[in-house]
Structure formats: C-alpha cells, structure tokens
Amino acid sequence: MTGAFMPESTAVRPDDVRIMRALQVAPRASFASIAAALGLTESAVSRRYRRLRADGVIRVAGVVDPGALGQSKWLVRLRCRPGGVTAIADALARRDDVSWVALTAAGSEITCAVRSRTREQREDLLGRRLPRTASVIDINASAMLRQFVGGRGHYWAALRGTLTPEQESMLGKGGHPFTEGPVVAREPLRLTAEDEKLLDLLAADGRAGLVDLAAAAGLTPGRASRRLDALTQRRVVHIDVEIAAAALGYRTQANLWLHVHPSAVKSVGRALAREPGIAFAAAVSGPHNIHAVAHCRDLDELFEFTTDRIGSLPGLQSMEVSPLHHQVKQAGTLLSGGRLVEPSHRAAKRSDAPAGEGRRGPGLPRRARESCPPVV
C-alpha cells in the first residue's frame, strides 16, 4: 500500500541529488554549466545523468498545458468493479491526454488527470467512453479552477536547500517559476504544424538540442530557439523534471481531498504550495474544493503531516486522505516497479498510427475489451 518499489540496486548518491536539483532549476542547462555550478567535471555530470535516466530515477520531458490552448483540465475519480480496474488504468495511462493515473482505495478506485487538447477529445472520453465501460461503477469529474503548485512550478520542493543560493543563481534567474493565474488562458494560442513537431520531440526528451528540434520541425536552429522561447513564455509547454519519488525514500503518496470554507480556498491553496511534502495542489469543482498530492516517507509521516501541518490550516472543514495503492503514470511518464519508463517511438506512434489511435492512444488489451467497451 506504500506504492512504488525501488530496488536497492538503484543507489542515489548526494551528487546525484544535487544534479537533480540543478535540473529542476535549469532543466535545459548544458552539462558544462551544471558542472561549473556544482564543482564537478562535465563528464561526471553527463555520466551520472545518463545513469539516473537509464535507472528510471529521473526524466526530463516537455509537458503541454492545454489551458494555454483554451482547454480546461479535469481530475477524475472512477470507482470500478473488482477485476477490471487494472486494465482500465493501464489503458488510460497510454492516452496522451491523460497525464496522471493512480490506483487508490486498496485498488478499487482510479484517480486520473485529463488534459485533452480539444473539447471533442475530452467529451469523447468523459461523456461517452468511460460511462459505457462496464467495469466503471461511478464517475466523479472535477474541473480544475486554480492551480497553486505543480508541474514545472514546484521544482518538487523536497529538494530545496540541496544547492546553495549562489549555485542556483549560477544556473538561472532563481525565484519561483510558477505564477498563479487562470487555468484556462483568456487568449489561447493556436499551434502550428512546426510547433506540434517541436512539442513531440520535447515530450520524448525535454533536453533535446536546438539542432535536433530544428530538424524535427523543419526550421533553422535560430527559429527553433525563438519558437521554443515563445511557447515557454506563453506557458504552452514547460520542461518538467520527473523524479521517481521512491528513489529518494518517499514511498508513501496520498491524494488529499479537502473541503474548506469558500473564503479560505486561496489561502489554504497557497499554504499547501509552500509545503515541501506537497507535489500538487489545485482548487477544483465539486464537494471537495481543493485537491492535493502528498509525498511522505511512510504512513506515520503521512499521519503526522496531515494532522499537524494540514489539519491545522484555518478554514479547513474536512479532509479525505486516500493513500495511493499503485501509481501507473506520473505527469506524462509511465511507471513500472517505481521506475520511470522511457517512451518508445512516441513521435512515430503519432504520425504512423492507424485510424483511431494516434493522440488518443491504443485500445484496451484483448481480454479487457471482451468484458467491457474500450475507454480509449
């Protein structure tokens, strides 16, 4: 019930953690720049990064925010019949528009984040496919109203203090990169064909070089650089540093569903954003008006954290603590045995997939299709 298992052979050393933090501050910084800030050699930084990536401890990827494209984001809770939950969770995790999938309630409930880039895609999933899936007993979908922390913005605060302020300033401007604001942009951006190709490559490797990005999009390196800057500034994409929390000793994760007084939603959300144990927090629609994700080392730490730190927040009226039974997908990356799994041939899948697949992802496994309509 404590979730991910990271084999003991995956040893994360202090310099590895420093490199992780450097990437959080500047995810596309060169190995030479990171080495200079940390007092290491460039070859040592390169070698350690490649080992961490191969071991499934870290992954740098470009994550598209559908809000910048004018689309809302949703958190969905599915109550499922025994026997069908794993197949449904796996199928949802293979969809490009589902960015986070976890099993809770001892494996009988699925929590996922739907980040569809078109209204039609979202309505097809939430309005038609999931309700027709035989193993789904109940669906609760909540719209995200305001995001307080998450994605590129939080740096995963558990690593704050790993580097000195001087080291962090050598890597970038410093400060908090996440600015609270509307979830859905009032002036959405329309992506070009070149943008889509850039984003596809960044989804596979957030540290892809400008020459590779330019070649993928059919642009010059200078134009690719300017376009990437524009997409980043408009918050269409952020370069996310995904970390396997279990590798750092955080083996217990939980969904926190909070009901707070309406006048306290902003203050509670902002307080959660300052907590090192909180990886995500947002105001949502529905009976619970704040959703958060907590990372703790064990159940005892989760108990202390939720009672002492969260339970004492002014305005909190009730809280549901739902430990993760198993996490299937984190941000945009699948997990297996607590390890981040590198995607294979992502761009090829999108361009060469048969009709009915592509961005929506493949259907359920054969045995799951026999018992219920496909959800993807």
Secondary structure, DSSP 8 states (H G I E B T S, - for coil): -------TT----HHHHHHHHHHHH-TT--HHHHHHHHT--HHHHHHHHHHHHHTTSEEEEEEE-GGGGT---EEEEEEE-TTTHHHHHHHHHTSTTEEEEEEEGGGTEEEEEE--SSHHHHHIIIIIITTT-TTEEEEEEEEEEEEEE-GGGG--GGGTTSS-HHHHHHHS--S------BSS-SS-----HHHHHHHHHHHH-TT--HHHHHHHHT--HHHHHHHHHHHHHTTSEEEEEEE-GGGGT--EEEEEEEEE-GGGHHHHHHHHHT-TTEEEEEEESSSS-EEEEEEESSHHHHHHIIIIIITTSTTEEEEEEEEEEEEEEETTEEEETTEEE--SSHHHHHHH--TT-GGG-----HHHHHHS----
